[in-house]
């Protein structure tokens, strides 16, 4: 048996904090780690903010939501005119320059993790964070959902997303 067994390693993902924890600032890079009996959230490379420990029995739901963002950029009129001129002469430069008028759209999809939980005083709260980097966030969410489904949840509870 090896010293660093993969099964014993805590599962973590890196996120960009959005909202839901008063002592954290927006866009702070954080790590969320699945511990044995709680979800641990802490600032990455920051030591002066508290570590959040959220027991699984307080978590009501976790989901991944997406946001499609349309990024618009201008086409290069000059660049297209030069390429057209090199390939087809002056007529190519005119046609190439004309094809550069306007803008082109590029879609970018952002993924967010939303965690609904209840405080010790039974208030409903939401933590939202954007997924950053190339992490295995699907597996992380699946495992977190598995940890919160093992508890008894009332049938008539309302969950706000």
RODO-2510 file (C-alpha; in nm, 4 decimals, decimal comma):
residues 161
     n   res          X          Y          Z
     1     x     0,0000     0,0000     0,0000
     2     x     0,1418     0,3393    -0,0971
     3     x     0,1828     0,6322     0,1372
     4     x    -0,0376     0,8598    -0,0754
     5     x    -0,3428     0,6515    -0,1593
     6     x    -0,5731     0,8235    -0,4100
     7     x    -0,8857     0,6976    -0,2320
     8     x    -0,7880     0,8764     0,0882
     9     x    -0,7146     1,2063    -0,0847
    10     x    -0,9697     1,4837    -0,0314
    11     x    -1,1446     1,5959    -0,3509
    12     x    -1,0987     1,9666    -0,4294
    13     x    -1,1878     2,2081    -0,7063
    14     x    -1,0804     2,5647    -0,7703
    15     x    -1,3522     2,8299    -0,7998
    16     x    -1,3921     3,2049    -0,8366
    17     x    -1,6137     3,3248    -0,5503
    18     x    -1,9219     3,5258    -0,6522
    19     x    -2,1591     3,5632    -0,3549
    20     x    -2,2912     3,4163    -0,0310
    21     x    -2,0067     3,4432     0,2235
    22     x    -1,9911     3,7869     0,3857
    23     x    -1,6188     3,7787     0,4709
    24     x    -1,5089     3,6900     0,1151
    25     x    -1,4745     3,9422    -0,1661
    26     x    -1,6099     3,8892    -0,5166
    27     x    -1,3693     3,7237    -0,7635
    28     x    -1,1539     3,5745    -0,4847
    29     x    -1,0013     3,2440    -0,5982
    30     x    -1,1116     2,9742    -0,3531
    31     x    -1,0872     2,5987    -0,3162
    32     x    -1,3800     2,3808    -0,2155
    33     x    -1,2757     2,0509    -0,0590
    34     x    -1,4917     1,7481     0,0241
    35     x    -1,3887     1,6321     0,3704
    36     x    -1,5286     1,3302     0,5540
    37     x    -1,8214     1,5126     0,7159
    38     x    -1,8131     1,8678     0,5746
    39     x    -1,7415     2,0935     0,2794
    40     x    -1,4400     2,3162     0,3419
    41     x    -1,4079     2,6464     0,1539
    42     x    -1,0958     2,8592     0,1796
    43     x    -0,9150     3,1308    -0,0087
    44     x    -0,6355     3,0081    -0,2319
    45     x    -0,2981     3,1620    -0,1382
    46     x    -0,4707     3,3925     0,1151
    47     x    -0,4137     3,3511     0,4870
    48     x    -0,6000     3,6438     0,6439
    49     x    -0,9574     3,5240     0,5758
    50     x    -1,1377     3,2492     0,7674
    51     x    -1,1860     2,8942     0,6434
    52     x    -1,5544     2,8065     0,5989
    53     x    -1,6601     2,4633     0,7242
    54     x    -2,0100     2,3682     0,6087
    55     x    -2,1375     2,0335     0,7448
    56     x    -2,3150     1,8186     0,4855
    57     x    -2,6319     1,8044     0,6982
    58     x    -2,6746     2,1815     0,6477
    59     x    -2,6500     2,1576     0,2664
    60     x    -2,9898     2,1318     0,0978
    61     x    -2,8898     2,1221    -0,2690
    62     x    -2,6019     2,1757    -0,5084
    63     x    -2,6254     2,2381    -0,8814
    64     x    -2,4223     2,3516    -1,1758
    65     x    -2,5726     2,6312    -1,3853
    66     x    -2,4413     2,7791    -1,7081
    67     x    -2,4345     3,1261    -1,8531
    68     x    -2,3797     3,1815    -2,2207
    69     x    -2,1869     3,4981    -2,2891
    70     x    -2,1667     3,6470    -2,6372
    71     x    -1,8270     3,8054    -2,6925
    72     x    -1,8191     4,0509    -2,9799
    73     x    -1,5005     4,1579    -3,1539
    74     x    -1,4395     4,3786    -3,4553
    75     x    -1,3061     4,2254    -3,7741
    76     x    -0,9812     4,3693    -3,9057
    77     x    -1,0525     4,5721    -4,2223
    78     x    -0,6848     4,6527    -4,2827
    79     x    -0,5646     4,2958    -4,2245
    80     x    -0,8212     4,1506    -4,4614
    81     x    -0,7406     4,4166    -4,7262
    82     x    -0,3685     4,3351    -4,7102
    83     x    -0,4294     3,9602    -4,7438
    84     x    -0,6759     4,0179    -5,0295
    85     x    -0,4293     4,2517    -5,2035
    86     x    -0,1447     4,0031    -5,1776
    87     x    -0,3572     3,7206    -5,3149
    88     x    -0,5608     3,8981    -5,5845
    89     x    -0,4167     4,2465    -5,6390
    90     x    -0,6102     4,5723    -5,6006
    91     x    -0,9515     4,4101    -5,6565
    92     x    -0,8668     4,1548    -5,3861
    93     x    -0,7715     4,4375    -5,1501
    94     x    -1,1097     4,6045    -5,2005
    95     x    -1,3037     4,2801    -5,1540
    96     x    -1,0880     4,1761    -4,8561
    97     x    -1,1331     4,5132    -4,6872
    98     x    -1,5095     4,5027    -4,7445
    99     x    -1,5305     4,1572    -4,5848
   100     x    -1,3758     4,3019    -4,2676
   101     x    -1,6577     4,5482    -4,2082
   102     x    -1,8709     4,4582    -3,9084
   103     x    -1,8048     4,2362    -3,6144
   104     x    -1,7914     3,8677    -3,5338
   105     x    -1,9518     3,6960    -3,2371
   106     x    -1,7986     3,4246    -3,0251
   107     x    -1,9932     3,2321    -2,7633
   108     x    -1,8343     3,1623    -2,4266
   109     x    -2,0041     2,9405    -2,1708
   110     x    -1,9380     3,0025    -1,8022
   111     x    -2,0158     2,7349    -1,5426
   112     x    -2,1228     2,8140    -1,1867
   113     x    -2,1738     2,6017    -0,8755
   114     x    -2,4689     2,7047    -0,6595
   115     x    -2,4951     2,5610    -0,3081
   116     x    -2,8173     2,6033    -0,1085
   117     x    -2,7775     2,5546     0,2653
   118     x    -2,9424     2,6401     0,5941
   119     x    -2,7626     2,8235     0,8711
   120     x    -2,7612     2,7061     1,2313
   121     x    -3,0507     2,9480     1,2886
   122     x    -3,2456     2,7738     1,0038
   123     x    -3,2128     3,0643     0,7528
   124     x    -3,1798     2,9649     0,3867
   125     x    -2,8598     3,0891     0,2190
   126     x    -2,6889     3,0468    -0,1177
   127     x    -2,3192     3,0319    -0,2069
   128     x    -2,2390     3,0866    -0,5743
   129     x    -1,9013     3,0469    -0,7421
   130     x    -1,7717     3,0271    -1,0980
   131     x    -1,5782     2,7186    -1,2003
   132     x    -1,2268     2,8087    -1,3165
   133     x    -0,9447     2,6015    -1,4545
   134     x    -0,9577     2,2484    -1,5861
   135     x    -1,0976     2,0568    -1,2928
   136     x    -1,3150     1,7496    -1,2746
   137     x    -1,6090     1,9517    -1,1403
   138     x    -1,8750     1,7035    -1,2632
   139     x    -1,7308     1,4340    -1,0400
   140     x    -1,6992     1,6801    -0,7506
   141     x    -2,0669     1,7808    -0,7771
   142     x    -2,1762     1,4169    -0,8077
   143     x    -1,9834     1,3229    -0,4945
   144     x    -2,1146     1,6256    -0,3029
   145     x    -2,4732     1,5400    -0,4046
   146     x    -2,4113     1,1831    -0,2866
   147     x    -2,2943     1,3079     0,0523
   148     x    -2,6006     1,5286     0,1014
   149     x    -2,8480     1,2629    -0,0252
   150     x    -2,7406     1,0274     0,2534
   151     x    -2,9190     1,2452     0,5052
   152     x    -3,2919     1,2617     0,5756
   153     x    -3,4471     1,5581     0,3948
   154     x    -3,8074     1,6574     0,4528
   155     x    -4,0333     1,6150     0,1500
   156     x    -4,1982     1,9573     0,1777
   157     x    -3,8820     2,1660     0,1907
   158     x    -3,8515     2,4490    -0,0639
   159     x    -3,5189     2,4991    -0,2384
   160     x    -3,4448     2,8358    -0,3991
   161     x    -3,2019     2,8505    -0,6893
***
